[in-house]
């Protein structure tokens, strides 16, 4: 599971998100309804992309989730955004941000994916 999370995160989010730009746009969207609409559309597209990745992984590996795909995708996006922003504020390097995001998402995926029952 660890290698899979690291592979998917690298493909889906790239080296790192741009937290300064995203934070600035989000702040402006709080003040401007037309920008809010555009921001929500962008965020929805990102979430849809993550949903697609989740569906592919779930189908390919026969996994079961504890949440709906939409809820899992939103949670993954939220944790990624928070992790990237916080690590950037802390002055972390790109490599440290990537490592921290991988670690947090790996733990989260461990909670989201149901563990198959052991048959004795």
CORZISUL-V641504 format. One line per field, one symbol per residue. ss: DSSP state (h for helix, s for strand, l for the rest). phi: phi as a letter, one per 40 degrees, with the letter a starting at -180 (. if undefined). psi: psi as a letter, one per 30 degrees, with the letter a starting at -180 (. if undefined). A space follows every 10 residues. Layout:
# CORZISUL-V641504
ss->???
phi->???
psi->???
This chain:
# CORZISUL-V641504
ss->lhhhhhhhhh hhhlllllhh hhhhhhhhhh hlhhhhhhhh hhhhhhhhhh hhhhhhhhhh hlllslllhh hhhhhhhhhh hhhhhhhhhl lllhhhhhhh hhhhhhhhhh hhslllllll
phi->.dcccccccc ccbgcacbcc cccccccccc bbdccccccc cccccccccc dcccdccccc bgcbccbcdc cccccccccc ccccccccdc gccdcccccc cdcccccccd cccccccccb
psi->eeeeeeeeee eefaelliee eeeeeeeeff fjeeeeeeee eeeeeeeeee eeeeeeeeee ghlklfllee eeeeeeeeee eeeeeeeeef glleeeeeee eeeeeeeeee eekkkkkkk.
